[in-house]
Amino acid sequence: MASDNNMKSAEETYSGFLSWLKIGTIITAIVTILVIILITT
């Protein structure tokens, strides 16, 4: 069984990963829209 310290560290790492994933998803969507606009013009 994992100790409390390991769980806290793991939760912080996972939380950070999720925030970077959300930011990356938004940036990817914006870049995709810009590329589509550039291609269609």
Backbone as CSV, one residue per row, in Angstrom:
resi,resn,N_x,N_y,N_z,CA_x,CA_y,CA_z,C_x,C_y,C_z
1,MET,0.841,-1.188,0.000,0.000,0.000,0.000,0.885,1.250,0.000
2,ALA,0.496,2.247,-0.751,1.283,3.476,-0.842,1.086,4.315,0.418
3,SER,2.156,4.974,0.833,2.054,5.838,2.007,1.337,7.137,1.634
4,ASP,0.954,7.882,2.667,0.241,9.145,2.430,1.098,10.131,1.651
5,ASN,2.404,10.174,1.957,3.288,11.106,1.248,3.362,10.771,-0.230
6,ASN,3.433,9.477,-0.542,3.490,9.078,-1.947,2.188,9.418,-2.662
7,MET,1.066,9.254,-1.988,-0.225,9.566,-2.604,-0.351,11.066,-2.860
8,LYS,0.094,11.883,-1.920,0.029,13.341,-2.116,0.884,13.750,-3.306
9,SER,2.071,13.177,-3.380,2.967,13.491,-4.497,2.354,13.042,-5.815
10,ALA,1.771,11.863,-5.820,1.162,11.337,-7.042,-0.033,12.190,-7.463
11,GLU,-0.833,12.625,-6.503,-1.992,13.465,-6.823,-1.553,14.813,-7.388
12,GLU,-0.476,15.385,-6.842,0.027,16.659,-7.367,0.549,16.493,-8.787
13,THR,1.259,15.394,-9.020,1.787,15.132,-10.359,0.648,14.945,-11.351
14,TYR,-0.367,14.173,-10.961,-1.504,13.912,-11.842,-2.280,15.196,-12.114
15,SER,-2.438,16.020,-11.091,-3.147,17.290,-11.258,-2.398,18.204,-12.226
16,GLY,-1.083,18.257,-12.092,-0.278,19.056,-13.012,-0.364,18.534,-14.426
17,PHE,-0.341,17.205,-14.558,-0.456,16.589,-15.880,-1.789,16.947,-16.526
18,LEU,-2.860,16.902,-15.761,-4.179,17.226,-16.312,-4.255,18.683,-16.749
19,SER,-3.653,19.600,-15.955,-3.706,20.996,-16.391,-2.917,21.220,-17.662
20,TRP,-1.741,20.603,-17.795,-0.974,20.736,-19.036,-1.709,20.091,-20.199
21,LEU,-2.413,18.991,-19.935,-3.180,18.329,-20.993,-4.296,19.247,-21.495
22,LYS,-4.992,19.911,-20.574,-6.062,20.836,-20.963,-5.507,22.002,-21.780
23,ILE,-4.397,22.572,-21.318,-3.780,23.694,-22.040,-3.343,23.249,-23.431
24,GLY,-2.729,22.066,-23.508,-2.277,21.537,-24.795,-3.429,21.295,-25.750
25,THR,-4.542,20.813,-25.218,-5.717,20.558,-26.052,-6.262,21.864,-26.627
26,ILE,-6.331,22.890,-25.804,-6.834,24.188,-26.263,-5.908,24.772,-27.331
27,ILE,-4.601,24.717,-27.090,-3.643,25.252,-28.067,-3.731,24.481,-29.378
28,THR,-3.851,23.159,-29.295,-3.965,22.341,-30.505,-5.219,22.702,-31.286
29,ALA,-6.334,22.916,-30.595,-7.576,23.291,-31.269,-7.427,24.641,-31.967
30,ILE,-6.792,25.597,-31.300,-6.601,26.924,-31.903,-5.718,26.833,-33.141
31,VAL,-4.614,26.097,-33.034,-3.710,25.946,-34.180,-4.426,25.248,-35.326
32,THR,-5.226,24.228,-35.020,-5.966,23.513,-36.059,-6.925,24.446,-36.785
33,ILE,-7.641,25.269,-36.042,-8.571,26.224,-36.658,-7.816,27.208,-37.546
34,LEU,-6.670,27.703,-37.064,-5.876,28.634,-37.873,-5.382,27.984,-39.159
35,VAL,-4.939,26.744,-39.084,-4.461,26.040,-40.280,-5.605,25.844,-41.267
36,ILE,-6.776,25.467,-40.775,-7.933,25.282,-41.658,-8.285,26.602,-42.343
37,ILE,-8.252,27.695,-41.584,-8.548,29.010,-42.171,-7.512,29.357,-43.239
38,LEU,-6.239,29.101,-42.958,-5.188,29.398,-43.933,-5.334,28.553,-45.195
39,ILE,-5.721,27.304,-45.040,-5.857,26.421,-46.205,-7.036,26.850,-47.073
40,THR,-8.128,27.261,-46.449,-9.330,27.588,-47.218,-9.256,28.959,-47.881
41,THR,-8.300,29.792,-47.514,-8.228,31.123,-48.134,-7.275,31.135,-49.305
